[in-house]
Structures are given as structure tokens and as C-alpha cells.
């Protein structure tokens, strides 16, 4: 069997007295579209930040292409590029779209400004946006801001191919969007993988059913800091797992209690 591209072994993370991840084992394979689902506050976003290297686990190990990670992204410890799309887009309000999308190149590359602007335009076109490089985030709709954040996540440096993203991590990419805008985002995620050939491996954290069904090949259910179930997308309709059944039915009765 092909070795995992990313593997978490018995990873735990605690914030104060709260155990967010409890000895989580997770594998991600090259070319895979994985959805991590579960109720709010169960550690889904924490897993993404751990994979990206933004958080260090309290215990357990993270392997990237079979290599044990010994540090975070600030120590350039990842043997592959990993791009993270934040839930709220996380754009810099004081910077233009061009400056947001090209931020890493403006800060860390030796490319001339006109070349970076060309690359920015290419990425904006790839996510279905026109010539909006001179606009500010406040001038954009919520869906447009999300797509700008996609463009930033897939930005590549032609002089440093080893730093270019090989895996994309999407944190609630359709949160706060209406059904039509959500469909646009879901189609874009698949388009980047299947058509554009950009980062054909991705993990999407979501609790929105349409996003799960339209973007995932495999699904992992996380609850109380543990992986409670995992399987192929089609299995969510056939499994007898009570948590999966409750999650997709929206039933208030079941093993997942209603909070508040």
C-alpha cells in the first residue's frame, strides 16, 4: 500500500484543562480529498493547524512524507509545501488584493514587482476572479474574499519550487455563505484539484453536508477529540455508526448531546 503523505500518530493537544485532541491517528494520502467533520468545538481546526505546523502537539508524532516533524513551519520543518485557507479568509484589511495574494512573494522572494503582479493575476483568474488586484478586502463580497484567500494559498514561487504548496487545508470554506455561493466554492475546490492540477491533495474541515458530498472522497468524523468513524463518502449513507447517522440526520436524540 502507498505510504501516507501525512500521518498523525497518537497526537494529543490540550488548551488549559480542555483536551481538544486525544491520541488522534490520521492518515492522508497523495491525491486524496479528505473531509474532517463533527460538531463544533471537537478539534477539527486544531487538526488542520497541527498538520500545517502552526501548533505543536503535546504528545504524539506528525510525519510528512515519512519524515518525523521536529519543529513548526517557522523552522521550515515541512519537506512539502502546505497551504492553509482560514475560515474567515484572514486577509490584511490595509493591503490590496494584489498585496494579499502576493504577500509571501513580496516579503520573501527576489522576484521583481511586475512579475509578482503577473503571478497574482494568474492565480486570481484560476479562482474565477477578474482584474481586482487594486481593490481592498472591504470592497469585496464574502465569497470573493474567500476566493482571494484560495488564490493566496496556491501562490507559487517559480524560483523556489520546493516551497510551493503540495497540500491544501481548507478550514470551513463555505461557512457563512448562502447555498449558491457555497456551490461556487465547492466547485472551485474540485476544479483546483481535478482541472487546474493545483494541490491535488487536500483536507477540508466542514459541517455543511453539501460541502462534504461535493468535495470529499473520504470522511473522518471527529468527536470529543477522537476519530469516531472514517470511511468512503458513499458509506455515510450505509453505515450503522450512530454518530454518523445522528450527524447527517440532524436528530437531537443520539450519542452527540445538544449543548445549551
N, C-alpha and C positions, 0 to 999 in steps of 0.2 A: 504494500500500500504506500502511496505517496506520502512523504513526510509532511507534517503541518508547516505552513508558512509562519504561523504564530501559534504559540501554545502557552497556556496558563496552567501551572501545576500547583494545586492546593494554595491558591492565592487568597489571603485574608487582608482586610482593611478595616480599621476601626477609627471612628471620629469620636473622641471623648469616650463615653460609656456605650456608644452605639456601634454595634458590629454591623458594618454595611456589606462586606463580602466575607463569607465564611467557608474557607477552603474550597474555592471555586476551581474546577477543572474545565478548561475550554480549549478547543482546537479550531483553527481557521485554516482552510486550505486554499492554495492558489486558484484563482478563478471562481471562488465561491462568493455567493451573495447570501449573507447570514443576517437574520433578524434576531435581535435580543428583545424579548417582550416581557411584560409583567406589570403589576400595579406600580403606581408612583411611589418613589422612595425606597425601592428594593435594591438599588445599587447598579442600575443599568448604566447610567452616565459615568459612575465611578469605574466600571469595567473599561469603558472607552478611554478614559483618562489614564488608566493603568496601562492599557495597550499602547497608547501614544507615548508613554513615558513621562506624562505630566504629574503622575502620582506614583510613588514607590510603595509597593505592598509592604505591610508589616511583617508578613511571613509568606512563604511560597516563592515560586520562581516563574519568571517570564522568559520564554525562549523565542527568538526571532531568527528564522531560517536555521534552527538548530543551535544557535548561539545563545548562551545564557546572558541576559542583560544584567550588567553590573552597575549601571547608572541610568540617568534620565536623558531626555533629548538634549538638555542643555550641555551634556557631556558628549554629544554626538555618538551615543552608545548604540543606536539602531543601525544594523547593516543594510536596512532598506529605508526608503522614504515613506513616512506615514503622514497623511493629511487628515486634519480634523475639521469637520464642519459643525460649528457650535449651534445650539438650539436657537439662540436669539441673533444669529448672524455675526454678532461681535465685531461689527465694523467700527472704524475710528470715525466719529462724527465730524471731526475737524479736517479730515482728509477727503479728497475727491475719490470717486470710484477708481480712477486710474491709479491713484496713490495707494488705495486699499488693496487692489488686486495685485499690484506690482510691489507691494511693501517689502517683501523679503529680498527682491532683486535690487530695489533702490538702496536697501540698507547693507546688503552683504555681497553683491556681485560687482564686477568691474565692467559690466555692460554699459554702453552709452545710453543716455536717457531716451533717445529716439528709438533704439532697439527694444528697450523695455516697453515703451508705449505700443510698439508693433505686437509684441507678445501679449500684452494686456488685451488689445483689440481681438486677437485670435481667440483668447480664452473667453472673452465676453460673447463673441459670435458663437462659440461652441455651446454656451449655455442659453442661447436664444435671445441675447440682448444686442441692441444696436450700438451706435456710437454715443455712449452715455458717460464716457470717461471723465468729462468735466463736471458732472453732477455730484452733489453731496448726498449721503445716505438719507437725510431728511426729505429729500426731493423724490424719493423712490417709494413705491408700494412695498408692503411686507413681502410679497412674493418676489419682487425684483431684488430686494435686499438679500433674500435667501440665495437667489441665483448668483448674485455678486460674490457671496461667501463661497459658493461652489467654485466659481472661477478662481478665486484666491487659493482655494485648497488644491487645485490641479495645476497651478502655475509651475512652470519648469524653467530651470536654468540650463541653457544649451551648453554652457561651459563646465557644468558640474552634474552630469547625468546621474551620478551615484546618489545625489540628494533628492532627485525627483521622486514624487510620490508613487509608490507601488501599491499602496493600500489606502483606501478612503474610509474614514469613520464618520458616520452621519448621526448626530445627536438630535432626535426628534425633528427631522427635516420638514415635516408638514404641520407641526404644532402651530395653532393659531391661524391656519389658512382655511378658506372656505373650500367646499368639495371640488370646485373646478380648479382652483389654484393648486390644491393638493394633487389632483391628477396630473397637472403640468409638471409638478416637482417629481412625482413618482416616475412619469415617463422620462424625465430628464436623467434621473439616476440610472435607469436601464439603458438609455441612449448612450450615456458616457461609457458604460461598460461594454455594451454589445456593438454599437455602431462606431462611436468615436475612438474606441480602443484605449480609453483613458482609465487607468487604475481598474483593471478587470476583477479585482478583489475588493470587496467592501463589506462593512458591518454597519447595519442601520439599527439604531435604538428607537423603538416606537411602541405606542399602544393603540395606534389607529389601524383598524382592520384593513382598510383599503390599501394602506401603505405596506402592510405585511403581505397581503396577497399579490400586490403588483410588483414588489421589489425583491422578495425573498425566494431563495431556493431551499434553505434550511432554516429552522426556527428553534430558538432556545428560550425556554420560559424560566425566568429568574424570580424567586420569591424568598423573602427572609434571608437574603444573602447567599442562597444556594441555587444551583441549577436543579430545578424540579422535573424538567422534561426537555427532551430535544428530539427532533425528527424532521423529516422532509415536509415541505409545505403541504402536500396533499394529505398528510397524516393528521393535520389538525382537525379534519372533519371526520376522522375514523377512530381516533384514539379514545380510550376509555378513561384517560387520566382526568380526575375530577377537577383539577385546577385549570387545565386547558379547556375543558367543557364549560366551566363557570366563566372563565375569562372571555371566551368568544360569544357566550350567550348573554352576558351581562346580568346574570342572575345574582341577586343579593344573597341567596342561600347557597352555601358551599364552604369549602375549606379556607377560602380567602375572605376574611371578615371585612365588613363595611366599617370604615374608620369615620368617626364623627357622626 
